């Protein structure tokens, strides 16, 4: 059975290649469209290259430290953990590269397809996004399964002995740390890049100059579109790659505790429960590939409904596959196993294990639907922000904060229900399986999410290429849905991060062999809880400051170009006049605007975002890695409290920031869609108020909020990796 996993991974990668080749064959559009798309692609790849050069140094340094410390200090692991770490980092980086390469290729083709119809454009954008989803699951499962095969051959006793299997899984957990490291830098760096450009482009272009979003006269436009790719394609992909690996590895580690019970019932079946998380992942890949064929919409229809068809179809297939697989892997129907933390035994059934997996899958879909409600255009929460915008930017911001805070309630209750159901039916192992279940259809979930920035880029390309209002209306419709799918993806990522972090915390406690007691009456645990609750706020502040400082540099540069480049000033006046009157530029205005073509210095703005992101991503990233190490060396109990505190505050703060930002963004989209017909003479003031809200929300939803997912997972992964070393230091 162990050889089934790399076969499924290769299947996912082959299908990713087929989808990428299909996108490449589509019409890339006119020469101007191709030129603009090439600028975006060059900017994105330039950033990724510089980021990966910095990460290469970090990966080599950490690999050496991991190899030395695990070889000389810890007993139940060894230096091969460094090999796992490096491969995890390489696979995560490769997934980001392949996904972004296709996404930057799909944007112009989506804009071109929008000239023929909404369904054609949706198909191209979603297909481009699917390459990211398939690359992530293929490389994650492929890397993990390849290492598992190698290590079980190196330690053949692991297939029949739980102690040896513990050694193999301890070494394998380095893969998850490698993925986490790439994810942290990709999320933080990508978030700083995209929001520095976005805030600068919006404040100077839309608010001050009064020109449309993504207008070619705006020097920050290319950087803004590059940022969509590095933040929401490569960044989100790395985030969920990490969740996927962390959930699988933590579930396998906790599954070892069930080894003896299943082995006693069914000779040779002890490995089944350890490998179950990978089996669930294989079923998810197959279900997602089938689900891709359900995604379609009619002209004039709702693209969101088409995307939901694919997600729900894959989910239903997933449930059927999981039921059959668990019946096969636990043929006895029930199993008596030792309690993972406390003394004694407990009995679980195959049906209970199935419920644990399905609870994660269902809760992920429900959290997505809740997020859709709070962030979608023409829904109550977004309409309330639009209404508040009638009285100015201050009330827009106040109402958006209220919507974000209110949006934490239902997702937290749903995640809590999933945790309780999983624990009741399958113990701590069930919670880990719930996380695997939520991420099982990651290929299609991530495809839906990556569709968003591709649609956003397509709108930018259409605007800069002057494809006309009808085409821009279609790309705006795709983009508005893309904002919602991005918000859903962020909600999904937060939910999966919560379950994964909890499973990793349980794995940490298990590895400490009962020596860690997470009791709130213990002052060390209480201090850990307080520090853990503080960390997400400190981390968010560092990310916000980084975006603010970079955005100031961007704003100064855009203002300088508007002031010093002679052709831009008359063109801006002409574009602003047409926009304020809600019409296309007339012949005279169009001539003035065309005279400014190519005068905006796009590369200057791209360089500002790139330099700021590379420089400012280091400090918050190092904080997340260093704090759990220092706390763990001082007190393992305090580290346990830190993990719980960071997870609790991090999940709530991430939901608040992501949903508030998404709601502000779509409030602006709704006002723009309704236009002068609904708001009359008040349109300009209301639109400017919603742009202000969107600008405030930009770092919320695309920098600090999503980065918190990485924070709560990475500190848990660091703790899990450190556990054998901490045990040797404190208890030997």
ABEGO torsion letter per residue (X at the ends): XAAAAAAAAAAAAAAAAAAAAAAAABBAEBAAAAAAAAAAAAAAAAAAAAAAAAAAAAAAAAAAAAAAAAAAABAABBAAAAAAAAAAAAAAAAAAAAAAAAAAAAAAAAAAAAAAEAAAAAAAAAAAAAAAAAAAAAAAAAAAAAAAAAAAAABAAAAABAAAAAAAAAAAAAAAAAAAAAAAAAAAAAAAAAAAAAAAAAAAAAAAAGBBBGBAABAAAAAAAAAAAAAAAAAAAAAAAAAAAAAAAAAAAAAAAAAAAAAAABBGAAAAAAAAAAAAAAAAAAAAAAAAAABBBBBGBBAAAAAAAAAAAAAAAAAAAAAAAAAAABAAGBBBBBBAABBEBBBBBAAAAAAAAAAAAAAAAAAAAAAAAAABBGBAAAAAAAAAAAAEAAAAAAAAAAAAAAAAAAAAAAAAAAAAAAAAAAEAAAAAAAAAAAAAAAAAAAAAAAAAAAAAAAAAAAAAAGAEAAAAAAAAAAAAAAAAAAAAAAAAAAAAAAAAAAAAAAAAAAAAGGABBBBAABAAAAAAAAAAAAAAAAAAAAAAAAAAAAAAAAAAAAAAAAAABAAAAAAAAAAAAAAAAGBBBBAAAAAAAAAABGABBAAAAAAAAAAAAAAAAAAAAAAAAAAAAAAAAABAAAAAAAAAAAAAAAAAAAAAAAAAAAAAAAAAAAAAAAEAAAAEAAAAAAAAAAAAAAAAAAAAAABAAAAAAAAAAAAAAAAAAAAAAAAAAAAX
